[in-house]
């Protein structure tokens, strides 16, 4: 278990970036530590603008900032610069879990206090990192600004080229869409993260960090084809953000990298959140889990009680026994509590009363005896008032029973009607549940969530979340195309961990749904455990499909908490290869789209002078996601840091490798 500490060197200075005194200064610049990236803040004719350059090239042209309020003075013009301060942030901190054991937070920060003739002030802070830029606004509690109802945030993103862009449409209730690749000019309204490649090969991704008490941000086309403006998810009455001063916006972030892999290796989103809020987090344990879940999606079982009820005591005991035998940390059970047959009705779900065929207390004790964590499930059906009324009792029960993790769900429309999953009202709800769960030592896996914005640094019990078109779509739709998971690491996963639920071995499940299938090879299912990061990682298939299967050894071995991550090579939408280290062991995951590929990599990430036993799980020579998805090979090699590894990927395929230092 890691600790959550940081050492920081921060110096605040009054500064002047243009000749003359700080007061009245009109142009402020923050420059990244490596000197390559700059974000500039200007006040021109009373309006605040920012722009971004990379090695002297403008990548975000002058883009306006500001707010409009209901019955409050607008804060989008009439500004002068009152004062400017700067600081150099140079810290390192250890996350409780994550992709790297040590994270550096190094940037140049500049804060300008802007004032209006009325005396109202707003602080605009800009930050320049080696891997991107960020900005946020702070309106203090002051005379004339005690409470507020924001009509719009006017932040713009004026791009300077018609970039290749990977995106999903703006949807105020769901991120569960297939990503598209188009030119920037074709976009109308999109969700974030939205990722771009310029003509000269620079990669950028626009998102937000530290979304705490605010509406989620989408982007919509502005007055020109290459300009986008912030479009916040509204309340039912159209107000975007309401509350009492101070007003603190999330950070608006632009990750920047020379390579697509650099976007994945970036920690800018986490760095823009507050340090860990917990004194004791020893109870937080990343783990793999199996569960009563996939059977319902393919039609084998039901969530509600009946002849094919999945969440029975007998089925759960079998799952617990399997997990204990194979070193799997947890067992998820969906459909254990009353209310599933009344989905959509107010007050349908009871979070403390099990169905008669599910012995909650006895199974919790049995799981503890076996050293397995029982993972609870709270589906709300979007009925937020009922859940908020009952969640304290439910979490207290779980704490008493030793249940340390809960998967929550918010499928369907939100009650009260008119509220959206991604609006401020629900952002407040999600955050309150994270805090309440922490009080009861409970980890969370949230489905139908608000997108991640790095809050796991502050609240590391917020382990993972869905917010993606995941594995389940293969069970009851046209499915996810082979390229889907070659895009996710550079879009949705830039925001934070995702519970994609990989690990399906019966890829066609003909006995249940012969017209549906998973669009990968078996080897690609293994590789996803490395490519798609999550500290709670599911082995999603029916456990009978894992019994006596040699490839299951990789799922048993692969960690879900890492000390180091490197992207060896990637082309967004085509292929990606990632290596991650835990202790002295390395794990490699390589996946492709519908095109077969042969890739070659140097193994110089291994410790030099050390021989490693590499267990390779590859596509068979005749593997193909459509015609022969189960064909795979397992072989063992002895390698060291001077060697290269050739990786053959079938159409829709993948390869997973485990590197373990050889015995002396």
C-alpha positions as CSV (number, residue, x, y, z in Angstrom):
1,X,0.0,0.0,0.0
2,X,1.3,3.4,-0.9
3,X,1.2,6.5,1.2
4,X,-0.3,9.8,0.2
5,X,2.4,12.5,0.9
6,X,4.0,15.3,-1.0
7,X,6.9,17.7,-0.6
8,X,6.4,21.1,-2.2
9,X,8.5,24.1,-3.1
10,X,6.2,27.0,-3.9
11,X,7.4,30.6,-4.0
12,X,4.9,33.5,-4.4
13,X,6.2,36.6,-6.0
14,X,4.7,39.8,-7.4
15,X,5.8,39.7,-11.1
16,X,5.9,41.7,-14.2
17,X,6.1,40.1,-17.6
18,X,5.9,43.4,-19.6
19,X,8.1,46.3,-18.7
20,X,6.5,48.4,-16.0
21,X,4.9,47.8,-12.6
22,X,2.7,44.7,-11.9
23,X,-0.4,46.8,-11.3
24,X,-2.1,47.6,-14.6
25,X,-0.1,45.0,-16.5
26,X,-2.0,43.7,-19.5
27,X,-0.1,40.6,-20.5
28,X,0.9,37.6,-18.3
29,X,2.7,34.5,-19.4
30,X,3.3,31.1,-17.7
31,X,6.1,29.1,-19.2
32,X,6.5,25.3,-18.7
33,X,9.6,24.0,-16.9
34,X,11.1,22.8,-20.2
35,X,10.5,26.1,-21.9
36,X,8.5,24.5,-24.8
37,X,4.9,25.4,-23.8
38,X,3.4,28.8,-22.8
39,X,0.0,30.0,-21.8
40,X,-0.6,33.7,-22.0
41,X,-3.3,35.7,-20.3
42,X,-4.2,39.1,-21.7
43,X,-6.7,41.8,-21.0
44,X,-7.6,43.6,-24.2
45,X,-10.1,46.4,-24.3
46,X,-11.5,45.2,-20.9
47,X,-11.9,41.6,-22.0
48,X,-9.8,38.6,-20.7
49,X,-8.3,36.2,-23.3
50,X,-5.9,33.4,-23.1
51,X,-3.7,31.7,-25.8
52,X,-1.4,28.7,-25.9
53,X,1.9,28.2,-27.8
54,X,4.1,25.2,-28.3
55,X,7.7,26.0,-29.3
56,X,6.5,29.3,-30.6
57,X,3.6,27.9,-32.6
58,X,0.1,29.1,-31.6
59,X,-2.1,26.1,-31.0
60,X,-4.9,28.0,-29.1
61,X,-5.5,31.4,-30.5
62,X,-6.9,34.3,-28.4
63,X,-9.9,32.7,-26.6
64,X,-12.2,34.7,-24.4
65,X,-12.9,34.1,-20.7
66,X,-15.8,35.3,-18.6
67,X,-19.2,34.6,-17.1
68,X,-22.8,35.8,-17.4
69,X,-25.1,35.7,-14.4
70,X,-28.8,35.9,-13.7
71,X,-29.5,39.3,-12.0
72,X,-25.8,39.8,-11.3
73,X,-23.3,42.0,-12.9
74,X,-21.7,40.2,-15.9
75,X,-18.1,39.3,-15.6
76,X,-17.0,39.1,-19.2
77,X,-15.8,42.7,-19.9
78,X,-14.7,45.9,-18.2
79,X,-11.6,44.4,-16.6
80,X,-8.3,45.9,-15.7
81,X,-5.4,44.1,-14.0
82,X,-5.1,44.9,-10.3
83,X,-2.2,42.6,-9.4
84,X,-0.2,39.6,-10.5
85,X,1.5,36.8,-8.5
86,X,3.5,33.8,-9.6
87,X,4.9,30.7,-8.2
88,X,7.0,27.7,-9.3
89,X,5.3,24.4,-8.2
90,X,7.9,21.6,-7.8
91,X,6.6,18.7,-5.8
92,X,6.4,14.9,-5.9
93,X,3.7,12.8,-4.3
94,X,2.9,9.1,-3.9
95,X,-0.6,8.1,-4.9
96,X,-2.4,5.4,-2.9
97,X,-2.8,3.5,-6.2
98,X,-2.3,4.3,-9.8
99,X,-0.2,3.9,-12.9
100,X,3.1,5.2,-11.3
101,X,4.4,4.9,-7.8
102,X,5.7,8.5,-7.8
103,X,4.2,11.5,-9.6
104,X,6.0,14.8,-10.3
105,X,3.9,18.0,-10.2
106,X,6.1,20.7,-11.8
107,X,4.7,23.8,-13.4
108,X,4.8,27.6,-13.6
109,X,1.7,29.2,-12.2
110,X,0.6,32.8,-12.7
111,X,-2.5,34.4,-11.0
112,X,-3.9,37.7,-12.2
113,X,-6.5,39.5,-10.1
114,X,-8.8,41.4,-12.5
115,X,-11.0,44.2,-11.2
116,X,-14.1,46.0,-12.6
117,X,-14.9,49.6,-12.1
118,X,-17.6,48.5,-9.7
119,X,-14.9,46.9,-7.5
120,X,-15.8,43.3,-8.3
121,X,-12.7,41.1,-8.6
122,X,-12.0,37.7,-10.2
123,X,-8.7,35.7,-10.0
124,X,-7.6,34.0,-13.2
125,X,-4.9,31.3,-12.7
126,X,-2.9,29.9,-15.5
127,X,-0.5,27.0,-15.3
128,X,2.1,25.7,-17.8
129,X,3.3,22.1,-17.4
130,X,5.7,20.2,-19.7
131,X,2.7,18.0,-20.7
132,X,0.0,20.7,-21.1
133,X,-1.6,23.8,-19.7
134,X,-4.5,24.6,-17.4
135,X,-6.6,27.6,-16.3
136,X,-9.3,28.3,-13.8
137,X,-11.2,31.2,-12.3
138,X,-12.0,32.2,-8.7
139,X,-14.6,34.8,-7.8
140,X,-14.3,35.5,-4.1
141,X,-17.1,36.3,-1.6
142,X,-17.4,40.1,-1.9
143,X,-19.8,42.9,-1.8
144,X,-22.1,42.5,-4.7
145,X,-21.3,38.8,-5.1
146,X,-22.7,36.7,-2.3
147,X,-24.8,34.2,-4.2
148,X,-25.0,33.6,-7.9
149,X,-26.9,31.9,-10.7
150,X,-24.6,31.4,-13.7
151,X,-26.3,31.6,-17.1
152,X,-23.1,30.7,-19.0
153,X,-19.4,30.3,-18.8
154,X,-17.8,31.9,-21.9
155,X,-14.5,30.0,-22.0
156,X,-13.4,29.4,-25.6
157,X,-11.0,27.0,-27.3
158,X,-10.0,28.6,-30.6
159,X,-8.0,25.9,-32.4
160,X,-5.6,26.9,-35.2
161,X,-6.0,24.0,-37.6
162,X,-8.6,21.5,-38.9
163,X,-7.1,18.7,-36.8
164,X,-7.9,15.0,-37.0
165,X,-10.2,14.5,-34.0
166,X,-11.5,11.6,-31.9
167,X,-14.7,12.4,-30.2
168,X,-18.2,11.3,-28.9
169,X,-21.2,13.6,-29.0
170,X,-22.2,15.8,-26.2
171,X,-24.8,13.9,-24.1
172,X,-25.9,15.3,-20.8
173,X,-26.6,11.8,-19.4
174,X,-24.2,9.3,-21.0
175,X,-20.7,8.8,-22.4
176,X,-21.6,5.4,-23.7
177,X,-21.0,6.1,-27.4
178,X,-18.7,4.8,-30.2
179,X,-15.8,7.2,-30.8
180,X,-15.6,8.8,-34.2
181,X,-12.6,10.1,-36.1
182,X,-13.3,13.2,-38.2
183,X,-11.8,16.6,-39.0
184,X,-12.3,19.2,-36.3
185,X,-14.6,21.3,-38.6
186,X,-17.2,18.5,-38.7
187,X,-17.9,18.7,-35.0
188,X,-20.9,20.4,-33.6
189,X,-21.1,19.5,-29.9
190,X,-18.8,17.0,-28.1
191,X,-18.0,15.5,-24.7
192,X,-14.6,15.7,-23.1
193,X,-11.9,14.5,-23.3
194,X,-11.7,15.3,-27.0
195,X,-8.4,14.4,-28.6
196,X,-6.7,15.9,-31.7
197,X,-3.7,15.4,-33.9
198,X,-2.4,18.4,-35.8
199,X,-1.1,18.2,-39.4
200,X,2.5,18.3,-38.1
201,X,2.0,15.5,-35.6
202,X,1.3,17.3,-32.3
203,X,-1.3,15.6,-30.0
204,X,-3.7,17.5,-27.8
205,X,-6.7,16.7,-25.6
206,X,-9.2,19.1,-24.0
207,X,-10.8,18.1,-20.7
208,X,-11.3,19.4,-17.2
209,X,-9.9,18.7,-13.7
210,X,-11.2,19.0,-10.2
211,X,-14.9,19.1,-11.0
212,X,-16.3,19.5,-7.5
213,X,-19.3,21.8,-7.2
214,X,-20.0,22.8,-10.8
215,X,-21.7,21.5,-14.0
216,X,-19.9,19.1,-16.3
217,X,-18.4,20.8,-19.4
218,X,-19.2,19.9,-23.0
219,X,-18.0,21.9,-26.0
220,X,-20.1,23.3,-28.8
221,X,-19.1,24.9,-32.0
222,X,-18.7,28.7,-31.7
223,X,-18.9,31.4,-34.4
224,X,-16.1,29.9,-36.5
225,X,-15.5,26.3,-37.7
226,X,-12.4,25.8,-35.6
227,X,-13.6,27.5,-32.4
228,X,-15.5,25.8,-29.5
229,X,-17.0,27.3,-26.4
230,X,-17.9,25.8,-23.1
231,X,-21.4,24.5,-22.8
232,X,-22.2,23.5,-19.3
233,X,-24.9,20.9,-18.5
234,X,-27.9,22.8,-17.2
235,X,-30.3,22.6,-14.3
236,X,-34.0,22.1,-15.3
237,X,-34.6,25.8,-15.3
238,X,-31.6,26.5,-17.6
239,X,-29.3,27.8,-15.0
240,X,-25.8,26.3,-15.4
241,X,-24.2,26.7,-12.0
242,X,-25.7,28.1,-8.8
243,X,-24.5,28.6,-5.2
244,X,-23.0,30.9,-2.7
245,X,-19.6,32.6,-3.1
246,X,-16.8,31.9,-3.6
247,X,-17.2,30.6,-7.1
248,X,-14.4,28.2,-8.1
249,X,-14.4,26.7,-11.6
250,X,-12.9,23.4,-12.5
251,X,-9.5,23.6,-14.2
252,X,-9.8,23.8,-18.0
253,X,-7.1,21.5,-19.3
254,X,-5.2,21.0,-22.6
255,X,-2.9,18.0,-22.5
256,X,-0.1,18.4,-25.1
257,X,2.4,15.8,-26.4
258,X,4.7,15.0,-29.3
259,X,3.4,11.4,-29.3
260,X,0.0,9.8,-28.5
261,X,1.6,7.8,-25.8
262,X,2.7,11.0,-24.0
263,X,-1.0,11.8,-23.4
264,X,-1.4,8.5,-21.5
265,X,1.8,9.0,-19.5
266,X,0.6,12.5,-18.4
267,X,-0.5,13.2,-14.8
268,X,-1.8,16.7,-15.3
269,X,-5.4,15.8,-14.5
270,X,-4.5,14.3,-11.1
271,X,-2.0,17.1,-10.3
272,X,-4.7,19.7,-10.5
273,X,-6.6,18.1,-7.6
274,X,-6.0,18.6,-3.9
275,X,-3.8,16.1,-2.0
276,X,-5.3,13.1,-0.3
277,X,-8.0,14.0,2.2
278,X,-7.6,10.8,4.3
279,X,-5.4,10.1,7.2
280,X,-5.9,6.4,7.1
281,X,-6.4,4.7,3.8
282,X,-4.9,1.3,4.6
283,X,-8.3,-0.3,3.9
284,X,-8.1,0.7,0.2
285,X,-7.0,-2.3,-1.7
286,X,-6.9,-2.5,-5.5
287,X,-8.0,-5.9,-6.7
288,X,-9.3,-8.1,-9.5
289,X,-12.8,-9.5,-9.1
290,X,-15.3,-11.9,-10.6
291,X,-19.0,-11.6,-10.3
292,X,-22.6,-12.4,-10.9
293,X,-23.0,-10.0,-13.8
294,X,-22.2,-11.2,-17.3
295,X,-24.8,-14.0,-17.0
296,X,-27.5,-11.4,-16.8
297,X,-26.3,-9.6,-19.9
298,X,-26.2,-12.7,-22.1
299,X,-29.5,-14.0,-20.8
300,X,-28.3,-16.9,-18.7
301,X,-29.5,-15.3,-15.4
302,X,-31.9,-12.6,-14.2
303,X,-31.4,-9.7,-11.8
304,X,-34.8,-10.2,-10.3
305,X,-35.9,-13.3,-8.3
306,X,-37.2,-16.3,-10.2
307,X,-36.2,-19.6,-11.7
308,X,-33.0,-18.1,-13.2
309,X,-32.1,-15.7,-10.5
310,X,-28.3,-15.1,-10.6
311,X,-27.8,-13.7,-7.1
312,X,-28.5,-16.8,-5.0
313,X,-26.5,-18.0,-2.0
314,X,-25.4,-21.1,-3.9
315,X,-24.1,-19.2,-6.9
316,X,-22.4,-16.6,-4.7
317,X,-20.7,-19.3,-2.6
318,X,-19.4,-20.9,-5.8
319,X,-18.0,-17.6,-6.9
320,X,-16.3,-17.0,-3.6
321,X,-14.8,-20.5,-3.7
322,X,-13.5,-19.9,-7.2
323,X,-12.0,-16.5,-6.2
324,X,-10.3,-18.0,-3.2
325,X,-8.8,-20.8,-5.2
326,X,-7.4,-18.6,-7.9
327,X,-6.2,-15.6,-5.9
328,X,-8.9,-13.3,-7.1
329,X,-9.6,-10.5,-4.6
330,X,-13.3,-10.0,-4.8
331,X,-16.8,-11.1,-5.9
332,X,-19.4,-8.7,-7.2
333,X,-23.0,-9.6,-6.8
334,X,-25.7,-7.8,-8.7
335,X,-29.4,-8.5,-8.2
336,X,-29.2,-9.5,-4.5
337,X,-31.6,-6.8,-3.1
338,X,-35.3,-6.4,-3.5
339,X,-36.7,-3.9,-6.1
340,X,-35.5,-5.2,-9.4
341,X,-38.9,-6.2,-10.6
342,X,-40.1,-2.6,-9.8
343,X,-37.4,-0.8,-11.8
344,X,-38.6,2.7,-12.7
345,X,-40.9,3.1,-9.8
346,X,-40.1,5.6,-7.1
347,X,-38.6,4.0,-4.0
348,X,-38.2,0.7,-5.9
349,X,-34.8,-0.4,-4.5
350,X,-34.1,-1.4,-0.9
351,X,-30.3,-1.4,-0.2
352,X,-30.5,-3.4,3.0
353,X,-33.1,-6.1,2.3
354,X,-31.9,-9.2,0.3
355,X,-34.1,-11.5,-1.7
356,X,-35.1,-14.6,0.3
357,X,-32.6,-16.8,-1.7
358,X,-29.6,-14.6,-0.8
359,X,-28.1,-14.8,2.7
360,X,-26.3,-11.5,2.9
361,X,-24.9,-11.8,6.4
362,X,-23.9,-15.5,6.0
363,X,-22.2,-14.8,2.6
364,X,-20.3,-11.8,4.0
365,X,-18.9,-14.0,6.8
366,X,-18.1,-16.8,4.3
367,X,-16.3,-14.4,2.0
368,X,-14.3,-13.1,5.0
369,X,-13.4,-16.6,6.1
370,X,-12.1,-17.3,2.6
371,X,-10.1,-14.1,2.3
372,X,-12.3,-12.7,-0.4
373,X,-14.0,-9.3,-0.5
374,X,-17.7,-9.3,-1.2
375,X,-18.5,-6.4,-3.5
376,X,-21.9,-4.9,-2.9
377,X,-24.2,-3.4,-5.6
378,X,-26.4,-0.4,-5.3
379,X,-28.5,0.3,-8.5
380,X,-30.5,3.4,-8.1
381,X,-32.4,3.4,-11.4
382,X,-31.8,7.2,-11.3
383,X,-33.9,7.5,-8.2
384,X,-31.6,9.9,-6.3
385,X,-34.0,11.0,-3.5
386,X,-34.6,7.4,-2.4
387,X,-30.9,6.5,-2.6
388,X,-29.8,9.6,-0.5
389,X,-32.5,8.7,2.0
390,X,-31.3,5.1,2.4
391,X,-27.5,5.1,1.6
392,X,-26.3,5.9,5.2
393,X,-28.1,2.8,6.5
394,X,-26.8,0.7,3.6
395,X,-23.2,1.8,4.1
396,X,-23.4,1.3,7.8
397,X,-24.6,-2.3,7.2
398,X,-21.8,-3.0,4.8
399,X,-19.2,-1.6,7.2
400,X,-20.6,-3.9,9.9
401,X,-20.5,-6.9,7.6
402,X,-16.9,-6.2,6.4
403,X,-18.0,-5.4,2.8
404,X,-15.4,-2.9,1.6
405,X,-16.4,-2.1,-1.9
406,X,-19.7,-1.1,-3.7
407,X,-20.6,-0.8,-7.3
408,X,-23.2,1.9,-7.7
409,X,-25.4,2.4,-10.8
410,X,-27.5,5.2,-12.2
411,X,-29.1,3.6,-15.2
412,X,-32.1,5.5,-16.6
413,X,-33.3,9.0,-16.3
414,X,-32.6,11.0,-13.1
415,X,-35.3,11.6,-10.5
416,X,-36.4,14.3,-10.0
417,X,-37.0,14.6,-13.8
418,X,-35.2,17.4,-15.6
419,X,-31.9,16.8,-13.8
420,X,-29.1,15.4,-15.8
421,X,-26.4,12.9,-14.9
422,X,-23.7,15.4,-15.7
423,X,-25.2,18.6,-14.2
424,X,-24.2,20.4,-11.0
425,X,-27.0,18.7,-8.9
426,X,-25.6,15.3,-9.7
427,X,-22.0,16.3,-9.5
428,X,-22.8,17.3,-5.9
429,X,-24.5,13.9,-5.3
430,X,-21.6,11.8,-6.7
431,X,-19.2,13.7,-4.5
432,X,-21.3,13.4,-1.4
433,X,-21.5,9.6,-2.0
434,X,-17.7,9.4,-2.3
435,X,-17.3,11.2,1.0
436,X,-19.9,9.1,2.8
437,X,-18.4,5.9,1.5
438,X,-15.0,7.1,2.8
439,X,-16.6,7.6,6.3
440,X,-17.6,3.9,6.2
441,X,-14.3,2.6,4.7
442,X,-15.9,1.7,1.4
443,X,-14.4,1.8,-2.1
444,X,-16.5,2.8,-5.1
445,X,-17.0,1.6,-8.6
446,X,-19.5,4.0,-10.2
447,X,-21.5,3.2,-13.3
448,X,-23.4,5.8,-15.3
449,X,-21.1,8.4,-13.6
450,X,-19.9,11.9,-14.0
451,X,-16.6,11.7,-15.9
452,X,-13.4,11.4,-13.9
453,X,-11.5,14.6,-13.4
454,X,-8.7,13.4,-11.0
455,X,-10.5,13.4,-7.7
456,X,-9.1,10.0,-6.9
457,X,-6.0,11.9,-5.7
458,X,-8.1,13.6,-3.0
459,X,-10.5,10.7,-2.4
460,X,-8.7,7.5,-3.4
461,X,-11.7,5.4,-2.4
462,X,-13.1,6.6,-5.7
463,X,-11.5,3.7,-7.5
464,X,-12.9,3.4,-10.9
465,X,-16.0,4.1,-12.9
466,X,-17.7,3.2,-16.2
467,X,-18.5,6.3,-18.3
468,X,-17.7,4.4,-21.4
469,X,-19.3,2.1,-23.9
470,X,-18.0,-1.1,-22.2
471,X,-18.0,-4.8,-22.6
472,X,-21.8,-5.2,-21.9
473,X,-22.6,-3.7,-25.3
474,X,-21.2,-6.8,-27.0
475,X,-24.0,-8.8,-25.3
476,X,-27.0,-6.9,-26.6
477,X,-26.1,-4.6,-29.5
478,X,-24.1,-4.6,-32.6
479,X,-21.1,-4.5,-30.2
480,X,-17.9,-2.5,-30.0
481,X,-15.8,-2.6,-33.2
482,X,-12.2,-3.8,-33.0
483,X,-10.8,-0.3,-33.1
484,X,-12.9,0.8,-30.1
485,X,-10.3,-0.1,-27.5
486,X,-7.5,1.3,-29.6
487,X,-9.1,4.8,-29.2
488,X,-10.2,4.6,-25.5
489,X,-6.7,5.0,-24.0
490,X,-6.3,8.3,-25.8
491,X,-9.8,9.7,-25.0
492,X,-11.9,8.4,-22.1
493,X,-8.9,6.9,-20.2
494,X,-7.1,10.2,-20.2
495,X,-9.7,11.3,-17.7
496,X,-9.1,8.4,-15.3
497,X,-9.5,4.7,-14.7
498,X,-12.3,2.9,-16.5
499,X,-14.3,-0.2,-15.6
500,X,-14.5,-1.7,-19.1
501,X,-14.9,-5.3,-17.7
502,X,-12.6,-7.3,-19.9
503,X,-11.7,-11.0,-19.8
504,X,-14.4,-12.7,-21.9
505,X,-13.2,-16.1,-23.0
506,X,-16.4,-17.4,-24.6
507,X,-16.4,-14.7,-27.3
508,X,-19.5,-15.9,-29.1
509,X,-21.7,-17.2,-26.3
510,X,-23.7,-19.1,-28.8
511,X,-25.6,-21.1,-26.1
512,X,-27.3,-17.9,-25.0
513,X,-27.2,-15.2,-27.7
514,X,-26.1,-16.6,-31.0
515,X,-26.6,-13.3,-32.8
516,X,-24.2,-11.4,-30.5
517,X,-20.5,-11.6,-29.9
518,X,-17.3,-9.9,-28.7
519,X,-15.3,-8.3,-31.5
520,X,-11.8,-9.4,-30.4
521,X,-9.6,-12.4,-30.2
522,X,-9.0,-14.2,-26.9
523,X,-5.4,-12.9,-26.7
524,X,-6.7,-9.3,-27.0
525,X,-9.0,-9.9,-24.0
526,X,-5.8,-10.6,-22.0
527,X,-3.9,-7.6,-23.4
528,X,-6.8,-5.3,-22.3
529,X,-5.8,-5.8,-18.6
530,X,-2.6,-3.9,-19.3
531,X,-3.9,-1.4,-21.9
532,X,-7.1,-0.3,-20.0
533,X,-6.2,0.8,-16.5
534,X,-8.4,0.3,-13.5
535,X,-7.5,-0.4,-9.8
536,X,-10.7,-2.6,-9.6
537,X,-10.4,-4.9,-12.7
538,X,-13.0,-7.5,-13.5
539,X,-12.6,-10.9,-14.9
540,X,-16.0,-10.6,-16.5
541,X,-16.8,-14.0,-18.0
542,X,-18.8,-16.8,-16.4
543,X,-16.4,-18.6,-14.1
544,X,-17.0,-22.0,-15.8
545,X,-15.3,-20.5,-18.9
546,X,-12.1,-20.0,-16.8
547,X,-12.0,-23.4,-15.2
548,X,-8.9,-25.4,-16.5
549,X,-8.2,-22.7,-19.1
550,X,-4.4,-22.2,-19.5
551,X,-4.9,-18.5,-20.6
552,X,-6.5,-17.7,-17.2
553,X,-3.1,-17.8,-15.7
554,X,-2.4,-14.3,-17.1
555,X,-5.5,-12.8,-15.5
556,X,-4.5,-14.4,-12.2
557,X,-1.0,-12.9,-12.5
558,X,-1.6,-9.4,-13.9
559,X,-1.7,-6.7,-11.2
560,X,-4.1,-3.8,-11.2
561,X,-1.9,-1.3,-9.3
562,X,1.3,-0.2,-10.9
563,X,4.7,1.3,-10.1
564,X,5.6,2.5,-13.6
565,X,3.9,2.9,-17.0
566,X,5.4,3.4,-20.5
567,X,3.7,3.5,-23.9
568,X,6.0,1.8,-26.3
569,X,4.2,2.7,-29.5
570,X,0.7,3.8,-30.6
571,X,-1.4,5.1,-33.5
572,X,-4.8,6.2,-32.2
573,X,-7.5,4.0,-33.6
574,X,-5.0,1.5,-35.1
575,X,-2.8,0.0,-32.4
576,X,-1.3,0.6,-29.0
577,X,1.4,-1.2,-26.9
578,X,1.8,-0.4,-23.2
579,X,4.2,-1.9,-20.6
580,X,3.6,-1.5,-16.9
581,X,5.7,-2.5,-13.9
582,X,4.8,-3.8,-10.5
583,X,7.9,-4.4,-8.3
584,X,10.4,-6.1,-10.6
585,X,7.8,-7.7,-12.9
586,X,6.7,-6.1,-16.2
587,X,3.5,-6.8,-18.1
588,X,3.0,-5.9,-21.7
589,X,-0.3,-5.4,-23.6
590,X,-0.5,-4.9,-27.3
591,X,-3.8,-4.5,-29.3
592,X,-4.8,-3.7,-32.8
593,X,-7.9,-2.8,-34.7
594,X,-9.4,-4.9,-37.6
595,X,-6.0,-4.9,-39.3
596,X,-3.4,-7.6,-38.5
597,X,0.0,-6.2,-37.7
598,X,3.6,-7.3,-36.8
599,X,5.4,-5.0,-34.4
600,X,8.9,-5.2,-33.0
601,X,10.0,-3.7,-29.7
602,X,13.3,-3.4,-27.8
603,X,13.1,-4.8,-24.3
604,X,15.3,-2.1,-22.9
605,X,12.7,-1.2,-20.3
606,X,13.8,-4.4,-18.4
607,X,16.5,-4.2,-15.7
608,X,19.9,-4.5,-17.5
609,X,22.0,-7.5,-16.6
610,X,18.9,-9.5,-15.4
611,X,17.5,-12.5,-17.3
612,X,13.7,-12.6,-17.4
613,X,11.3,-15.4,-18.1
614,X,8.7,-14.1,-20.6
615,X,5.4,-15.9,-20.8
616,X,3.8,-14.8,-24.1
617,X,0.1,-15.1,-24.7
618,X,-0.4,-14.5,-28.4
619,X,-2.9,-14.9,-31.2
620,X,-2.6,-18.2,-33.0
621,X,-1.3,-18.2,-36.6
622,X,-4.8,-18.6,-37.8
623,X,-6.5,-16.3,-35.4
624,X,-9.0,-13.7,-36.5
625,X,-11.6,-11.9,-34.4
626,X,-14.4,-12.8,-36.9
627,X,-13.5,-16.3,-38.1
628,X,-11.4,-17.8,-35.4
629,X,-11.2,-15.7,-32.2
630,X,-10.2,-18.4,-29.8
631,X,-7.0,-19.4,-31.5
632,X,-4.1,-18.5,-29.2
633,X,-0.6,-19.7,-28.2
634,X,1.3,-19.7,-25.0
635,X,5.1,-19.9,-25.0
636,X,7.9,-19.1,-22.6
637,X,11.1,-17.3,-23.6
638,X,14.2,-16.2,-21.7
639,X,15.1,-12.6,-22.5
640,X,17.0,-9.6,-21.3
641,X,17.2,-5.9,-21.9
642,X,19.3,-6.3,-25.0
643,X,16.7,-8.4,-26.8
644,X,13.8,-7.4,-29.1
645,X,10.4,-9.0,-29.1
646,X,8.4,-9.4,-32.3
647,X,4.6,-9.2,-31.7
648,X,2.2,-10.7,-34.2
649,X,-1.3,-9.4,-33.9
650,X,-4.2,-11.0,-35.7
651,X,-7.1,-8.9,-37.1
652,X,-8.9,-7.6,-33.9
653,X,-6.2,-9.3,-31.9
654,X,-3.7,-8.7,-29.2
655,X,-0.8,-10.0,-27.2
656,X,-0.1,-10.1,-23.5
657,X,3.3,-10.8,-22.0
658,X,4.5,-11.3,-18.4
659,X,8.2,-10.7,-17.7
660,X,9.4,-12.2,-14.4
661,X,13.1,-12.1,-13.3
662,X,14.4,-15.7,-13.8
663,X,15.3,-17.7,-10.8
664,X,19.0,-17.6,-9.9
